[in-house]
Amino acid sequence: MRIVLQRVSSASVTIGGRLKSEIAAGFLVLLGIEAADTREDVDWLCKKIVALRVFSDEAGLMNKDIKETGGDILLISQFTLHAAYKKGNRPSFIRAARPEQAIPLYEYCIAQLSLLMDKEVKSGTFGADMQVALVNDGPVTIIMDTQNKE
């Protein structure tokens, strides 16, 4: 499981010209699920996301987590995070989980983040053609992979 997490001032996702979800300050999380991923990977990742101290304290240092700031999370599925690109110029997505495995893990991730945040986590729609807009704050961008937990 791989994520690209961006601290944002705002973010939104539009599908078919209609606004699906939007947040003010918080995290935009792009989530790639691969065939080897499990609920344990989701649990580890969600705890890391919520505990990540990348928001400024009174001294301007990154010492606060998202809950301390009252921020929100927008979670977007993105299978292209598992692109294999070393051979040729057309990426392969063979490592990305098939929808029958990925959708339940994506929904479980939304539920776990909502539970840890004590509020609804916004999301896109799995498999949809989405337009994601964001105002990156910092910029702060962090990549995490459950295959590299140490």
Secondary structure, 3 states (H helix, E strand, C coil): CEEEEEEEEEEEEEECCEEEEEECCEEEEEEECECCCCHHHHHHHHHHHHHCCCEECCCCCEEECHHHHCCEEEEEECHHHHCECCCCCCCECCCECCHHHHHHHHHHHHHHHHHHHCCCCEECCCCCCEEEEEEEEEEEEEEEECCCCC
